[in-house]
Amino acid sequence: MTYWLDLFTGQTWQEFQEHGANVSGFRKRMHNAVERIQPGDILLCYLTGVMRWVGALEVQGKSKDSSEIWKFDAFPERLSVKPLVLLSPEHGVPMLQLEGKVAFYQSAAERPGYNGFLRMSPNRFKREADAQLIMKLLRGAQDHPEKRPVDPKKLARKPFYKAESKRGKQTVTTVVTVPDADEPVRLEREGRSIPDKSSFTTRHTEIQHALLTLGAEMGFDIWVARNDRSKVWNGAVLGTLAGMVDVLPTQFNEATNRTIELIDVLWLKGNSIVAAFEVESTTSVYSGLLRMSDLLALQPNLAIDLFLVAPDDRRDKVESELLRPTFKLRDKPLASVCGFLSFELLTEKLTGIRQLGLASSLKPDFLQKSAEYYGAADEE
């Protein structure tokens, strides 16, 4: 029997348990390590961010479960497991209890990297005695639970991804996090009231459906934000529309894919992104622009059409957000490459296109001629 480290975030630990706590998954690049894990081996589960040991899983063998368990990553290298110990974060074993007792944490000077032991998962324990100590502490915590508060922000910590950027002639690798999909925010924060929140949600879905349908009619493959694939407009499920793809282009790094899969609508041609649309009705304008900005930061040489689509009465808000210093003082100011399209103008254009049967003959740059750009108004 061999002991292995199994890393989780607060979210992936919750999702693992909600699915039945019988499948543990790892990233594709860990295939060779997963191949070495045998039935009867034990996975010891560590919760990053809050620094707690929260579980022990006995490996049953390879898993054929390919369902969507985790929101941030498919974790396709999967093992069937049987839980031996499952603890909530509040009842987990603090890492501090191991200081000076295990090879990877002899003193505080070895935090936070713990001699590199916590940098990948799965990772085999070099000393069986270390794993056995953790196992003993986990069983003790299960038999005699002691509740210790956890920091909600640390519990909500998002995964890290590697990204590369150019600094002069050098390629620099850095680590980034990718924000999750937005939760609806109340427009009262902008001094406005919401008469009916559901009407904004419906309008958002309607615009997404219109853009997706147009893209397909123009001959493009289409993509809808991963968290919106089950939404319905006029009886049609967005994720099942004609031309919808299930996977994104493969040439991008993991951080880029995690960013673009949350953009509301994409038009694709082969491995290229032709156009990207953020539709803003119930979320802040800023959140959609941040996603566009993240995409440009991760792929500075990417040449695609970017559009922020929002109600006409939010035009001034869109302009003020686009001209924020964080967007304006980039090498490529976001306002110069991201155009504003109002719901009303877009709907009018699409109606005319359908009436004249022009969709199949359109080129994607026709939207650039209709969009408003605010990038050069005050430049000399």
N, C-alpha and C positions, 0 to 999 in steps of 0.2 A: 504493500500500500504506500502511495506517495501523496504528499500534501502539496496543494497548489494555491496560490493567491488568486482570488477572483474579485476584481474591482467593480464597484457600483457608485453611481451618484444617488442622491436622494430620490430623484425621479425614476431612474432605471431600477432601483430596488423596489419601489412601489409598483412599477409596471410588471416586474418579474413576479411579484406576489399576486397581483391582480389576474395574471394569466394562469395561476395555479401553482406557481413556485416549483415547476417540474422541468423547466428548460432554461439552461444558462447558455448565453451566447457570447461570441468574441468576434473581433473584426477579422476580415478576410486575410490580412497580412499575418495573422497569428496561426494560420493553418498548420504549419509544421509543429508548433508547440502543442496545439490541440490534438494532433495525431499521436503524440506521446502519452496522452492521458488515457488511462485504462479503467475499465469497470472496477469499482471498489476503491479507487482513489478518492481523496477528500478535497473539496474546494472550500477554502476558508474565505469568507466574504467580508471585505473591508469597504466602508462607506467614506469616500473622499469628501473633503469639505468639512464635515463634522468630526472626522477622524475617530470613527467607532468601528469595532468589529461587530458584525450583526448576524452572522450565520455560518453554518457548516452544511455542506451538501455532499452526499455520496453519489458518485458518478455511476450511472447505470449502463451507459454506452452512448453511441452516436444517436442524435435525434433527427427524425425526418420532418419535424414540425417546421414549416416555412411560413407560418402565419405572422402577421404584423404584431409583434409584442412590444417593441420599444419605439418611441416616437422619434428619437434623434438619429438612430442608426439601425440598420437591419440586423447587425451582429450575426452574420450568416453561418459562422462556424459554431454549431450548436451541439450541446450535450444534454441527454436526458439525465435528470438528477432526482434524488430523493432527499428531502430536507431532513436533517438531523437536529438542527437548531435554527430557528427563525426569530429574530428579535426586532423590535421597532427601534428606530434611531435613538429614542429617548432611553431605551433600556439596553443599548449596546455597550460593549466593553471599550472604554476610552483607551486610545493608544498610549496615553501617559502611564497606564498601569504596566506597560512593558519596558519602560526605560531601564536600562542596565541589565535586563534579563534575557534579551534576545540579541542575536548577532548583528541584526540590521539596525538596532537602536540601543547603542551602548550609552549614549549621553545626549543631552539637548543639542550639542553641536552638530549632530547628524540629522536634525530636522531641517527642512521639510522633506528632503530627498530620501532619508533613511537608507543611505548607501546605494541608492538607485533601485532598491527592491520594489518600490511602489510605482515604477515608471512603466510597467507593462503588465498585461493580464491576458492569459494565465502566466504565472511565474512560479517555478518550482521552489519550495523551501529548501535551502541548502542544509539546514540543520533540522532534523526531525523533532528534536527536543523543543525548538521554538514553536513549531506547529502544535505539538502536544500541549504546551503551556497555553496557547491561545484556545485550543479546544477545551481545556479544563476551565478556563475563565468563561467561555461561552456557556458551557453547561451550568456553571455556577450562577451566571446571570439569568439563565432560564429558570433554574430552580428557586432562586432567591432574587427576584427582580428588584432593582433599585432604579428609580426614575431620576434621570439627570437631564435638565433642559438642554435643548440644542438651539443654535442660532438659526432662525428661519431662512435668513439670507444664505448662510452656508449650506443649509439643507437643499436650497433651490439652485445651488451652483450648477452651471452648465458645463458640458464637456469641452475639452480643449482640442484644437485642431492645429496642425502645422500649416503654415503658409509661407510662400517665398515672395520677396520683393527685391527690386533692383536699387542699389545705392551706388551710383557711379557705375563702375564696371563690375562691382561685386554683387553676387546674389546672396541675400541675407535671409536665413530661415528664422521665423518667429512663431510664437504660439498665440492663437487667438481663440476667443469664444464667439459663438454665433447666437444672436438673440432668437428666442422662440417666437412663434406666431403671436400676434397681438391679441390681447383681450379687448373687447369693445370698451371705449372710454366715453364718459358722459360729456357731451358737447357744452354743457353748462360751464365747463372750465374755460371755455372761450367766450363766456358771456351770452350763451344761447341756450334755449330750452329745447327739449326733445318732445314733440307731441306724441310720437309713437315710435319707439325704438325698433319694433319689428318692421316698420315700413322702410327704414334705412337698410336693414339687413337684406330685405327683399330687393331693394334697388341695387345694392352691391352685387347680389347674385345675378340679377337681370343683366347688368353691364358686363359681368364676367362671361355670361352665356353668349352675349352678343359678340364680344371680342373673340371668344373661342370659335364660335360658328363662322365668323368672317375669316379668321385665320385658316380654318379648314377649307372653306370655299376658295381661298386664294391658293390652295395647294400646299399649305404648310402642315407639318406635324404640330400638335398643340399640347400644352401642359397647363394644368390648373394647380394652384397651390395645394400642397399635400394635405393640409388641414381642411380644404374646401371640396375635396373630391366627392364627398357624399351629399353635397348640397343639390337641391332640385329646383329647376325653373321650368314652368309649364310642362310638368310631368317628366322632364329629362334630367337624369342624374349627370352632373357635370363631368364626373370621372369616367363616364361611359360614352361620351360624345364621339362621333366619328372623327378619326384622326388623332385621338388622345394617345399619348405614349405613356408607358409605365416606368421607363427609366430615362434619366437625363443623359446628355452627351458625356462620354467617358473621359474626355481629355482634361477635365478640370480636377483640381485637388479637392480633398474632402471638405475643406472649409468653404470653398466656392460652391460645391454642390449643396451643402447644408444651407447656404444663403439663397441660392436661386430656386431651390425647391419650395421656398415659402413665398416667392413672388407670385402675385395673384394670377397673372396670365403670361405665358411665353409662346411666341411663335418660333418654330424650329425648322431648320432645313439641314438634313443630315446631322452632322455633329456641330452645327453652328446655331447660335441663338440669333435670330433675325430681329426680334423686337421683344421688349419686356414692358409690362403694364402693371402699375400699382393702382388699385381702385380704392379710394378713401371715402367712406361715408360715415361709419361709426367709430373709426379709429382716428387718432391724431394724424394730421398731414405729415408731421415730423417722422413718425415711425416708418411710413412707406419710403420717404426720402432716405432715411438711414439705411434701409436695405439696398437701395440703389447705390448709395455711396459706398457701402461695404463691398458690393460687387465690383465697382470700379477700383477700389483699393486693392482687392485681391487679384484682379485681372486688369491692370492699367492699360494694357494694349488691346483690350477687347473693344471692337467697333460694332456696337449695336444701337438700335433706336430705343431710347428710354422715354416712357410717358407716365405722368402722374394724372390720373383720371378722377375728377371730383366734381361735385355740384358747382354750378356757375357762381353761386354766391360765396364760394370759398376761394375765389380767384386771388383776392388780396392776401389771404392767409397763405396760399401756396407760394406766392411771390415772396412774401416776407421770410418764409421758411427757407426757400431756395437760396436767398441772399444772406443767410446766416454765415458768419465767419467760418464755421466748421465745414461748410460746403463751398463757400466762395474762395477761400484761400488754399484750395487744392491746386496741384499742378494742372489739373483739368477741372475747372470749376463745374460743379454739378449743374448749375443753371444754364450753362452753355450747351449741355448735351441732353438734358432731361426737359421735355416739353410738357406744357399743361394742356390737357384736353377736358373741356367741360362735358358733363353728362349730356347736357342739352345739345351741344354741337355734335357730339359723337352720335347721338341718337338720330339727329337730322341727317347726318352724312350716311349712316347705315341704311336709313329708310330710302334715300335716293339711290344708293348703290343697288339695293334689292329690286326696286321698281324698274331700274334700267338694266338689270342683269349684268352688272359690270364686275362682280367680285372676281371671277376667274381671270380677268385681264388686268387687274390692278397690280401695281408694284408697291411694296411696303412703304416706300418713301412718300406715298401720297399723304400719310398722316403728318409728316414733318411740315408740309405746306399748310396744314390746318392748325397745328399746335402753336402755342405761344411760348416764346423763349425769353428769359429775362437776364441772360448772361452779360450782354454787352451794353446795356442802356446807359451806365454811368462810367464807361471806360473812355479814356482819351486816346 
